[in-house]
Amino acid sequence: MEGDPIIFGLTVAEFEDWSLKILVSALIVYMLFIIGNLAKQSKAGRYGTIWLFVALGLGFIGFIAKSFIQKFMGIE
């Protein structure tokens, strides 16, 4: 389409898609660091650390699973 705004050589939709994936992935990595630091400071032990990662990291599975489901169904 002629006249679409271009950002870094990408259309706005492509730029939003890439930035969402990159920035949310970086946020997930940072949150995993925070969970690990929380487990270390609270001296949770091995079992407690596992449960911290399972309970607090469960929300990440939805974001990651969404990409796989979209690719599997051919939606993307």
N, CA, C and O atoms as a printed pandas DataFrame, in Angstrom:
     atom_number atom_name residue_name chain_id  residue_number  x_coord  y_coord  z_coord
0              1         N          MET        A               1    0.838   -1.185    0.000
1              2        CA          MET        A               1    0.000    0.000    0.000
2              3         C          MET        A               1    0.878    1.242    0.000
3              4         O          MET        A               1    1.835    1.363    0.765
4              5         N          GLU        A               2    0.525    2.127   -0.859
5              6        CA          GLU        A               2    1.296    3.363   -1.004
6              7         C          GLU        A               2    0.915    4.335    0.105
7              8         O          GLU        A               2   -0.259    4.496    0.438
8              9         N          GLY        A               3    1.925    4.976    0.664
9             10        CA          GLY        A               3    1.672    5.991    1.671
10            11         C          GLY        A               3    1.675    5.478    3.102
11            12         O          GLY        A               3    1.467    6.260    4.029
12            13         N          ASP        A               4    1.908    4.171    3.309
13            14        CA          ASP        A               4    1.992    3.644    4.672
14            15         C          ASP        A               4    3.247    4.161    5.349
15            16         O          ASP        A               4    4.312    4.198    4.732
16            17         N          PRO        A               5    3.137    4.558    6.601
17            18        CA          PRO        A               5    4.341    5.022    7.304
18            19         C          PRO        A               5    5.348    3.889    7.478
19            20         O          PRO        A               5    4.973    2.744    7.734
20            21         N          ILE        A               6    6.610    4.215    7.339
21            22        CA          ILE        A               6    7.687    3.245    7.452
22            23         C          ILE        A               6    8.543    3.604    8.668
23            24         O          ILE        A               6    8.969    4.749    8.820
24            25         N          ILE        A               7    8.789    2.617    9.528
25            26        CA          ILE        A               7    9.644    2.805   10.700
26            27         C          ILE        A               7   10.772    1.788   10.593
27            28         O          ILE        A               7   10.524    0.582   10.599
28            29         N          PHE        A               8   12.001    2.264   10.495
29            30        CA          PHE        A               8   13.176    1.395   10.363
30            31         C          PHE        A               8   13.021    0.405    9.221
31            32         O          PHE        A               8   13.479   -0.733    9.327
32            33         N          GLY        A               9   12.396    0.808    8.152
33            34        CA          GLY        A               9   12.224   -0.054    6.989
34            35         C          GLY        A               9   11.074   -1.040    7.111
35            36         O          GLY        A               9   10.916   -1.911    6.255
36            37         N          LEU        A              10   10.269   -0.920    8.156
37            38        CA          LEU        A              10    9.130   -1.815    8.371
38            39         C          LEU        A              10    7.842   -1.002    8.390
39            40         O          LEU        A              10    7.852    0.186    8.712
40            41         N          THR        A              11    6.741   -1.648    8.044
41            42        CA          THR        A              11    5.457   -0.980    8.214
42            43         C          THR        A              11    5.150   -0.910    9.702
43            44         O          THR        A              11    5.824   -1.547   10.512
44            45         N          VAL        A              12    4.148   -0.148   10.057
45            46        CA          VAL        A              12    3.802    0.017   11.463
46            47         C          VAL        A              12    3.401   -1.322   12.086
47            48         O          VAL        A              12    3.791   -1.619   13.215
48            49         N          ALA        A              13    2.636   -2.118   11.368
49            50        CA          ALA        A              13    2.194   -3.417   11.902
50            51         C          ALA        A              13    3.378   -4.359   12.123
51            52         O          ALA        A              13    3.445   -5.045   13.143
52            53         N          GLU        A              14    4.307   -4.394   11.170
53            54        CA          GLU        A              14    5.489   -5.245   11.329
54            55         C          GLU        A              14    6.352   -4.771   12.500
55            56         O          GLU        A              14    6.852   -5.583   13.277
56            57         N          PHE        A              15    6.523   -3.447   12.621
57            58        CA          PHE        A              15    7.305   -2.896   13.728
58            59         C          PHE        A              15    6.668   -3.226   15.070
59            60         O          PHE        A              15    7.372   -3.590   16.012
60            61         N          GLU        A              16    5.344   -3.106   15.172
61            62        CA          GLU        A              16    4.648   -3.431   16.418
62            63         C          GLU        A              16    4.797   -4.906   16.757
63            64         O          GLU        A              16    4.979   -5.256   17.923
64            65         N          ASP        A              17    4.721   -5.769   15.764
65            66        CA          ASP        A              17    4.851   -7.208   15.995
66            67         C          ASP        A              17    6.235   -7.555   16.531
67            68         O          ASP        A              17    6.362   -8.286   17.514
68            69         N          TRP        A              18    7.274   -7.027   15.880
69            70        CA          TRP        A              18    8.654   -7.297   16.312
70            71         C          TRP        A              18    8.932   -6.714   17.694
71            72         O          TRP        A              18    9.542   -7.367   18.540
72            73         N          SER        A              19    8.482   -5.482   17.915
73            74        CA          SER        A              19    8.771   -4.845   19.204
74            75         C          SER        A              19    8.028   -5.542   20.334
75            76         O          SER        A              19    8.557   -5.645   21.440
76            77         N          LEU        A              20    6.820   -6.018   20.085
77            78        CA          LEU        A              20    6.083   -6.757   21.111
78            79         C          LEU        A              20    6.834   -8.025   21.497
79            80         O          LEU        A              20    7.015   -8.308   22.681
80            81         N          LYS        A              21    7.267   -8.782   20.505
81            82        CA          LYS        A              21    7.966  -10.036   20.789
82            83         C          LYS        A              21    9.290   -9.788   21.516
83            84         O          LYS        A              21    9.614  -10.494   22.472
84            85         N          ILE        A              22   10.043   -8.805   21.075
85            86        CA          ILE        A              22   11.359   -8.550   21.673
86            87         C          ILE        A              22   11.227   -7.986   23.078
87            88         O          ILE        A              22   11.889   -8.460   24.001
88            89         N          LEU        A              23   10.386   -6.985   23.246
89            90        CA          LEU        A              23   10.286   -6.321   24.547
90            91         C          LEU        A              23    9.604   -7.185   25.600
91            92         O          LEU        A              23   10.016   -7.167   26.760
92            93         N          VAL        A              24    8.581   -7.932   25.234
93            94        CA          VAL        A              24    7.934   -8.806   26.214
94            95         C          VAL        A              24    8.866   -9.963   26.570
95            96         O          VAL        A              24    8.883  -10.406   27.719
96            97         N          SER        A              25    9.625  -10.449   25.621
97            98        CA          SER        A              25   10.609  -11.490   25.924
98            99         C          SER        A              25   11.673  -10.967   26.890
99           100         O          SER        A              25   12.077  -11.676   27.811
100          101         N          ALA        A              26   12.126   -9.731   26.684
101          102        CA          ALA        A              26   13.093   -9.131   27.602
102          103         C          ALA        A              26   12.486   -8.951   28.986
103          104         O          ALA        A              26   13.166   -9.144   29.994
104          105         N          LEU        A              27   11.224   -8.586   29.040
105          106        CA          LEU        A              27   10.535   -8.438   30.320
106          107         C          LEU        A              27   10.431   -9.776   31.044
107          108         O          LEU        A              27   10.591   -9.835   32.263
108          109         N          ILE        A              28   10.165  -10.840   30.309
109          110        CA          ILE        A              28   10.084  -12.173   30.906
110          111         C          ILE        A              28   11.432  -12.583   31.479
111          112         O          ILE        A              28   11.494  -13.127   32.581
112          113         N          VAL        A              29   12.510  -12.330   30.747
113          114        CA          VAL        A              29   13.845  -12.669   31.247
114          115         C          VAL        A              29   14.148  -11.875   32.511
115          116         O          VAL        A              29   14.704  -12.420   33.465
116          117         N          TYR        A              30   13.791  -10.600   32.531
117          118        CA          TYR        A              30   14.016   -9.772   33.713
118          119         C          TYR        A              30   13.193  -10.285   34.898
119          120         O          TYR        A              30   13.688  -10.312   36.024
120          121         N          MET        A              31   11.967  -10.684   34.660
121          122        CA          MET        A              31   11.125  -11.222   35.732
122          123         C          MET        A              31   11.680  -12.545   36.264
123          124         O          MET        A              31   11.592  -12.812   37.463
124          125         N          LEU        A              32   12.243  -13.363   35.399
125          126        CA          LEU        A              32   12.869  -14.595   35.862
126          127         C          LEU        A              32   14.060  -14.287   36.758
127          128         O          LEU        A              32   14.288  -14.976   37.753
128          129         N          PHE        A              33   14.824  -13.245   36.404
129          130        CA          PHE        A              33   15.921  -12.804   37.261
130          131         C          PHE        A              33   15.398  -12.356   38.623
131          132         O          PHE        A              33   15.996  -12.674   39.651
132          133         N          ILE        A              34   14.288  -11.620   38.635
133          134        CA          ILE        A              34   13.705  -11.154   39.890
134          135         C          ILE        A              34   13.240  -12.333   40.736
135          136         O          ILE        A              34   13.456  -12.340   41.948
136          137         N          ILE        A              35   12.608  -13.325   40.126
137          138        CA          ILE        A              35   12.151  -14.504   40.869
138          139         C          ILE        A              35   13.344  -15.245   41.459
139          140         O          ILE        A              35   13.301  -15.669   42.614
140          141         N          GLY        A              36   14.403  -15.405   40.682
141          142        CA          GLY        A              36   15.612  -16.067   41.187
142          143         C          GLY        A              36   16.243  -15.299   42.333
143          144         O          GLY        A              36   16.692  -15.895   43.312
144          145         N          ASN        A              37   16.280  -13.978   42.215
145          146        CA          ASN        A              37   16.829  -13.152   43.279
146          147         C          ASN        A              37   15.956  -13.238   44.540
147          148         O          ASN        A              37   16.477  -13.263   45.655
148          149         N          LEU        A              38   14.651  -13.282   44.364
149          150        CA          LEU        A              38   13.729  -13.430   45.491
150          151         C          LEU        A              38   13.952  -14.755   46.202
151          152         O          LEU        A              38   13.954  -14.809   47.432
152          153         N          ALA        A              39   14.137  -15.813   45.443
153          154        CA          ALA        A              39   14.382  -17.127   46.032
154          155         C          ALA        A              39   15.698  -17.147   46.793
155          156         O          ALA        A              39   15.799  -17.757   47.858
156          157         N          LYS        A              40   16.700  -16.482   46.245
157          158        CA          LYS        A              40   18.016  -16.446   46.898
158          159         C          LYS        A              40   17.960  -15.654   48.198
159          160         O          LYS        A              40   18.480  -16.100   49.221
160          161         N          GLN        A              41   17.333  -14.484   48.163
161          162        CA          GLN        A              41   17.274  -13.633   49.349
162          163         C          GLN        A              41   16.406  -14.216   50.451
163          164         O          GLN        A              41   16.669  -13.996   51.633
164          165         N          SER        A              42   15.374  -14.958   50.070
165          166        CA          SER        A              42   14.489  -15.537   51.085
166          167         C          SER        A              42   14.991  -16.889   51.578
167          168         O          SER        A              42   14.384  -17.497   52.460
168          169         N          LYS        A              43   16.118  -17.366   51.000
169          170        CA          LYS        A              43   16.690  -18.662   51.360
170          171         C          LYS        A              43   15.628  -19.762   51.252
171          172         O          LYS        A              43   15.406  -20.535   52.185
172          173         N          ALA        A              44   14.989  -19.806   50.098
173          174        CA          ALA        A              44   13.865  -20.709   49.880
174          175         C          ALA        A              44   14.295  -22.166   49.761
175          176         O          ALA        A              44   13.471  -23.055   49.978
176          177         N          GLY        A              45   15.524  -22.440   49.432
177          178        CA          GLY        A              45   15.949  -23.822   49.219
178          179         C          GLY        A              45   15.557  -24.288   47.835
179          180         O          GLY        A              45   14.952  -23.545   47.062
180          181         N          ARG        A              46   15.906  -25.523   47.530
181          182        CA          ARG        A              46   15.650  -26.049   46.189
182          183         C          ARG        A              46   14.157  -26.207   45.924
183          184         O          ARG        A              46   13.664  -25.788   44.877
184          185         N          TYR        A              47   13.442  -26.805   46.860
185          186        CA          TYR        A              47   12.008  -27.061   46.685
186          187         C          TYR        A              47   11.231  -25.738   46.610
187          188         O          TYR        A              47   10.347  -25.581   45.768
188          189         N          GLY        A              48   11.563  -24.801   47.484
189          190        CA          GLY        A              48   10.897  -23.499   47.475
190          191         C          GLY        A              48   11.174  -22.719   46.208
191          192         O          GLY        A              48   10.291  -22.043   45.679
192          193         N          THR        A              49   12.404  -22.813   45.720
193          194        CA          THR        A              49   12.768  -22.114   44.485
194          195         C          THR        A              49   11.990  -22.666   43.302
195          196         O          THR        A              49   11.512  -21.912   42.454
196          197         N          ILE        A              50   11.866  -23.979   43.251
197          198        CA          ILE        A              50   11.092  -24.597   42.166
198          199         C          ILE        A              50    9.658  -24.100   42.194
199          200         O          ILE        A              50    9.098  -23.759   41.152
200          201         N          TRP        A              51    9.054  -24.055   43.385
201          202        CA          TRP        A              51    7.663  -23.606   43.489
202          203         C          TRP        A              51    7.522  -22.118   43.192
203          204         O          TRP        A              51    6.503  -21.694   42.645
204          205         N          LEU        A              52    8.516  -21.327   43.540
205          206        CA          LEU        A              52    8.470  -19.911   43.180
206          207         C          LEU        A              52    8.466  -19.742   41.664
207          208         O          LEU        A              52    7.677  -18.968   41.123
208          209         N          PHE        A              53    9.340  -20.461   40.988
209          210        CA          PHE        A              53    9.382  -20.365   39.528
210          211         C          PHE        A              53    8.109  -20.902   38.892
211          212         O          PHE        A              53    7.629  -20.344   37.905
212          213         N          VAL        A              54    7.556  -21.977   39.443
213          214        CA          VAL        A              54    6.318  -22.536   38.881
214          215         C          VAL        A              54    5.161  -21.572   39.092
215          216         O          VAL        A              54    4.431  -21.261   38.151
216          217         N          ALA        A              55    4.992  -21.100   40.321
217          218        CA          ALA        A              55    3.836  -20.256   40.637
218          219         C          ALA        A              55    3.929  -18.878   39.996
219          220         O          ALA        A              55    2.963  -18.408   39.394
220          221         N          LEU        A              56    5.074  -18.232   40.117
221          222        CA          LEU        A              56    5.201  -16.874   39.595
222          223         C          LEU        A              56    5.494  -16.860   38.096
223          224         O          LEU        A              56    5.192  -15.873   37.423
224          225         N          GLY        A              57    6.063  -17.910   37.572
225          226        CA          GLY        A              57    6.382  -17.956   36.157
226          227         C          GLY        A              57    5.308  -18.588   35.299
227          228         O          GLY        A              57    5.477  -18.710   34.086
228          229         N          LEU        A              58    4.207  -18.991   35.907
229          230        CA          LEU        A              58    3.146  -19.668   35.157
230          231         C          LEU        A              58    2.526  -18.773   34.086
231          232         O          LEU        A              58    2.099  -19.261   33.039
232          233         N          GLY        A              59    2.475  -17.487   34.341
233          234        CA          GLY        A              59    1.891  -16.566   33.371
234          235         C          GLY        A              59    2.681  -16.458   32.082
235          236         O          GLY        A              59    2.124  -16.099   31.045
236          237         N          PHE        A              60    3.972  -16.764   32.130
237          238        CA          PHE        A              60    4.800  -16.693   30.926
238          239         C          PHE        A              60    4.394  -17.752   29.911
239          240         O          PHE        A              60    4.555  -17.564   28.705
240          241         N          ILE        A              61    3.874  -18.853   30.401
241          242        CA          ILE        A              61    3.520  -19.961   29.510
242          243         C          ILE        A              61    2.472  -19.526   28.498
243          244         O          ILE        A              61    2.507  -19.956   27.345
244          245         N          GLY        A              62    1.537  -18.676   28.920
245          246        CA          GLY        A              62    0.497  -18.197   28.011
246          247         C          GLY        A              62    1.065  -17.417   26.841
247          248         O          GLY        A              62    0.648  -17.604   25.698
248          249         N          PHE        A              63    2.013  -16.547   27.128
249          250        CA          PHE        A              63    2.622  -15.747   26.055
250          251         C          PHE        A              63    3.405  -16.626   25.094
251          252         O          PHE        A              63    3.345  -16.438   23.879
252          253         N          ILE        A              64    4.133  -17.577   25.635
253          254        CA          ILE        A              64    4.943  -18.460   24.804
254          255         C          ILE        A              64    4.055  -19.423   24.018
255          256         O          ILE        A              64    4.304  -19.688   22.842
256          257         N          ALA        A              65    3.021  -19.945   24.675
257          258        CA          ALA        A              65    2.124  -20.892   24.013
258          259         C          ALA        A              65    1.340  -20.228   22.886
259          260         O          ALA        A              65    1.021  -20.876   21.889
260          261         N          LYS        A              66    1.025  -18.940   23.035
261          262        CA          LYS        A              66    0.274  -18.224   22.008
262          263         C          LYS        A              66    1.006  -18.261   20.674
263          264         O          LYS        A              66    0.377  -18.464   19.635
264          265         N          SER        A              67    2.315  -18.070   20.681
265          266        CA          SER        A              67    3.063  -18.094   19.424
266          267         C          SER        A              67    3.026  -19.465   18.777
267          268         O          SER        A              67    2.853  -19.583   17.564
268          269         N          PHE        A              68    3.192  -20.517   19.600
269          270        CA          PHE        A              68    3.161  -21.878   19.049
270          271         C          PHE        A              68    1.784  -22.226   18.500
271          272         O          PHE        A              68    1.680  -22.863   17.452
272          273         N          ILE        A              69    0.735  -21.820   19.190
273          274        CA          ILE        A              69   -0.630  -22.110   18.733
274          275         C          ILE        A              69   -0.906  -21.375   17.426
275          276         O          ILE        A              69   -1.511  -21.941   16.516
276          277         N          GLN        A              70   -0.469  -20.121   17.324
277          278        CA          GLN        A              70   -0.677  -19.373   16.084
278          279         C          GLN        A              70    0.047  -20.025   14.915
279          280         O          GLN        A              70   -0.511  -20.120   13.822
280          281         N          LYS        A              71    1.274  -20.473   15.126
281          282        CA          LYS        A              71    2.021  -21.128   14.051
282          283         C          LYS        A              71    1.386  -22.460   13.678
283          284         O          LYS        A              71    1.303  -22.803   12.499
284          285         N          PHE        A              72    0.933  -23.219   14.690
285          286        CA          PHE        A              72    0.321  -24.518   14.441
286          287         C          PHE        A              72   -0.977  -24.377   13.647
287          288         O          PHE        A              72   -1.251  -25.175   12.751
288          289         N          MET        A              73   -1.769  -23.365   13.977
289          290        CA          MET        A              73   -3.058  -23.177   13.305
290          291         C          MET        A              73   -2.932  -22.354   12.016
291          292         O          MET        A              73   -3.894  -22.242   11.256
292          293         N          GLY        A              74   -1.765  -21.787   11.775
293          294        CA          GLY        A              74   -1.559  -20.982   10.564
294          295         C          GLY        A              74   -2.245  -19.631   10.617
295          296         O          GLY        A              74   -2.588  -19.075    9.574
296          297         N          ILE        A              75   -2.450  -19.095   11.801
297          298        CA          ILE        A              75   -3.134  -17.812   11.961
298          299         C          ILE        A              75   -2.212  -16.651   11.653
299          300         O          ILE        A              75   -2.655  -15.652   11.087
300          301         N          GLU        A              76   -0.973  -16.753   12.000
301          302        CA          GLU        A              76   -0.035  -15.633   11.898
302          303         C          GLU        A              76    0.217  -15.215   10.493
303          304         O          GLU        A              76    0.986  -14.283   10.254
